[in-house]
Amino acid sequence: NWTADLMRTKLNVQVRTVYPPVAGNFPEVSFSDRENGFVCLGRISPEKRVDAVIDILSQVRRRGHNVHLHLLGGLDDSPYGATIKKLADQNKDWVYLEGWAVGERKKLLLVSHRYGIHGRENEPFGIAVAEMANAGCIVFVPNGGGQVEIVNHPALIFKDEADAVNKSQAVLNNSAEQETLRAHLRQNAGRFSPQPFQAQIRQEVEAFLERPGSARM
């Protein structure tokens, strides 16, 4: 809907939102059986603000929470890649570079951790956020873009790094809130599955074919 609003206001194009689907099913793993750590899924590049993610969780750790971070994304030989590699090396006791994780390995990493975090501001949608949420992670995101619609809860949306630290700590300290947020994200997850995507695409195609001047093949 965030992207649709931009289409309307900037280009005067009227559109309806069809959310992209998260492919595959994630096994059900109880919260208590998951590691007390975070995953961050997606390519490692400047706009993803992976350095900010590391800094946020470093501050959370300084407040007494023994959390760790798995970065699920490929490192290239760019200056930013070198920066993230250096940060990971400096914090190698809790920051893990997993490289590109796909298939069953990605599923295992997601469902074995309690939390997810995303760094990019104004992400057009955020399929990685939807994947983490569908895997049962409690996911924190910046306030902007389509990712806000995915988590759809003020406790999970941060305005800056300080806010991210405070909101992460608040959830880490509150087991009742953790269960509330997990239930909320589970309820939302159905919007990002293949079945509604397929049905809505069919509806759009049918609506197009019913327009005057649209010839059926």
C-alpha positions in Angstrom: 0.0 0.0 0.0 3.0 2.3 0.6 4.2 1.7 -2.9 0.6 2.0 -4.3 0.3 5.4 -2.6 3.5 6.6 -4.3 2.1 5.4 -7.7 -1.1 7.4 -7.1 0.5 10.6 -5.8 3.6 10.7 -8.0 2.4 9.1 -11.3 -1.4 9.4 -11.0 -1.7 5.7 -11.6 -4.5 3.9 -9.8 -3.5 0.5 -8.6 -4.6 -2.2 -6.1 -2.2 -3.9 -3.9 -1.4 -7.6 -4.3 1.1 -8.7 -1.8 3.9 -11.0 -3.1 3.9 -14.5 -1.6 6.4 -16.2 0.7 7.2 -19.5 -0.9 7.3 -22.8 1.0 6.1 -23.8 4.5 8.1 -23.3 7.7 8.1 -26.0 10.3 6.5 -25.1 13.6 9.1 -24.5 16.3 8.1 -23.4 19.8 9.5 -20.1 21.0 11.2 -21.8 24.0 13.1 -24.1 21.7 14.5 -21.3 19.6 17.9 -19.6 20.2 17.8 -16.2 21.9 19.2 -14.5 18.9 18.4 -12.4 15.8 18.5 -13.1 12.1 18.9 -10.5 9.4 18.0 -11.7 5.9 18.9 -10.1 2.6 21.8 -8.8 0.5 24.5 -7.0 2.3 24.6 -3.5 0.7 24.6 0.1 2.0 20.9 0.7 1.6 20.2 -2.4 3.8 22.0 -0.6 6.7 23.5 -3.8 8.1 26.1 -1.8 10.0 23.2 -0.1 11.8 21.7 -3.5 12.7 25.0 -4.6 14.2 25.2 -1.3 16.2 21.6 -1.7 17.5 22.2 -5.2 18.8 25.6 -4.2 20.2 23.8 -1.7 22.4 21.1 -4.3 23.3 23.9 -6.6 24.5 25.5 -3.8 26.5 22.2 -3.6 28.3 22.6 -7.1 29.5 21.0 -9.3 26.9 23.2 -12.1 25.6 21.8 -12.1 22.0 23.6 -12.9 18.8 23.1 -12.1 15.1 23.2 -14.3 12.0 23.6 -12.3 8.7 22.0 -14.3 5.9 23.4 -12.5 2.8 26.4 -12.6 0.5 29.4 -10.4 1.0 31.0 -8.9 -2.1 34.4 -7.2 -2.4 33.0 -3.6 -2.2 34.1 -1.1 0.4 30.8 -1.7 2.2 31.3 -5.4 2.2 34.7 -4.9 3.7 33.2 -2.7 6.4 30.7 -5.4 7.4 33.4 -8.1 7.3 35.5 -5.9 9.7 32.5 -5.3 12.0 31.8 -9.1 12.1 35.4 -9.9 12.8 35.5 -7.4 15.7 32.3 -9.0 17.1 33.0 -12.6 16.1 31.7 -14.0 19.4 28.2 -13.0 18.5 28.0 -11.8 14.8 28.0 -14.7 12.3 28.3 -14.3 8.5 26.2 -17.1 7.0 26.6 -16.0 3.3 23.7 -16.7 1.0 21.4 -19.1 2.8 18.7 -20.7 0.6 16.4 -23.7 0.8 16.4 -25.9 3.9 19.4 -24.1 5.4 17.6 -20.8 5.3 14.5 -22.3 6.8 16.5 -23.9 9.6 18.3 -20.7 10.5 15.0 -18.7 10.6 12.9 -21.2 12.6 15.7 -21.8 15.1 15.8 -18.1 16.2 13.4 -16.0 18.1 13.9 -12.6 16.5 14.4 -10.9 13.2 15.6 -7.4 12.3 15.6 -5.4 9.1 17.7 -2.2 8.6 16.6 -0.7 5.3 14.5 2.4 5.5 11.5 2.8 3.1 11.7 -0.8 1.8 9.2 -1.0 -1.1 7.8 -4.2 0.4 10.3 -6.4 2.2 9.9 -10.0 1.3 12.7 -10.9 3.7 10.6 -9.4 6.5 7.6 -11.4 5.5 9.8 -14.6 5.4 11.1 -14.0 8.9 7.6 -13.3 10.2 6.2 -16.4 8.5 9.0 -18.4 10.1 7.7 -17.4 13.5 10.3 -14.7 14.3 9.4 -11.5 16.1 10.7 -8.9 13.6 11.7 -5.3 14.1 11.7 -2.9 11.2 12.2 0.9 10.5 9.2 3.1 10.2 8.8 3.5 6.5 7.9 1.4 3.5 5.8 -1.7 2.9 7.6 -3.5 5.8 5.5 -1.6 8.2 2.4 -3.2 6.8 4.0 -6.7 7.3 4.6 -6.4 11.0 1.7 -3.9 11.6 2.4 -3.3 15.3 3.9 -0.2 17.0 6.1 -2.4 19.3 8.0 -3.7 16.2 8.5 -0.4 14.3 11.3 1.9 15.2 12.0 5.5 14.2 15.8 5.5 14.7 18.5 3.3 16.3 17.9 4.5 19.8 14.2 3.6 19.4 15.2 0.2 18.0 17.3 -0.5 21.1 14.6 0.5 23.5 11.8 -1.5 21.7 14.0 -4.6 21.3 14.9 -4.5 25.0 11.2 -4.0 26.0 10.2 -7.1 24.1 13.2 -9.1 25.3 12.2 -8.3 28.9 8.5 -9.3 28.5 7.6 -12.9 27.9 3.9 -12.0 27.8 4.5 -9.4 25.1 6.5 -11.9 23.1 3.5 -14.3 23.0 1.2 -11.4 22.0 3.5 -10.4 19.2 4.0 -13.9 17.9 0.2 -14.4 17.8 -0.2 -11.1 16.0 2.4 -12.0 13.4 0.9 -15.4 12.8 -2.5 -13.9 12.2 -1.0 -11.5 9.6 1.1 -14.2 7.9 -1.7 -15.5 5.8 -1.7 -12.4 3.7 1.7 -13.3 2.3 1.1 -16.9 1.2 0.7 -18.2 -2.4 -3.1 -18.9 -2.2 -4.3 -15.3 -1.8 -1.6 -14.1 -4.2 -2.9 -16.5 -6.9 -6.6 -15.7 -6.2 -6.0 -11.9 -6.4 -3.9 -12.1 -9.6 -6.7 -14.2 -11.2 -9.2 -11.5 -10.1 -7.1 -8.8 -11.7 -6.7 -10.7 -14.9 -10.5 -11.3 -15.0 -11.2 -7.7 -14.3 -8.9 -6.6 -17.1 -10.5 -9.0 -19.6 -14.0 -7.7 -18.7 -13.0 -4.1 -19.6 -14.4 -2.7 -22.8 -12.0 -3.3 -25.6 -10.2 -6.2 -24.0 -10.5 -9.1 -26.3 -10.4 -12.7 -24.9 -7.9 -15.0 -26.6 
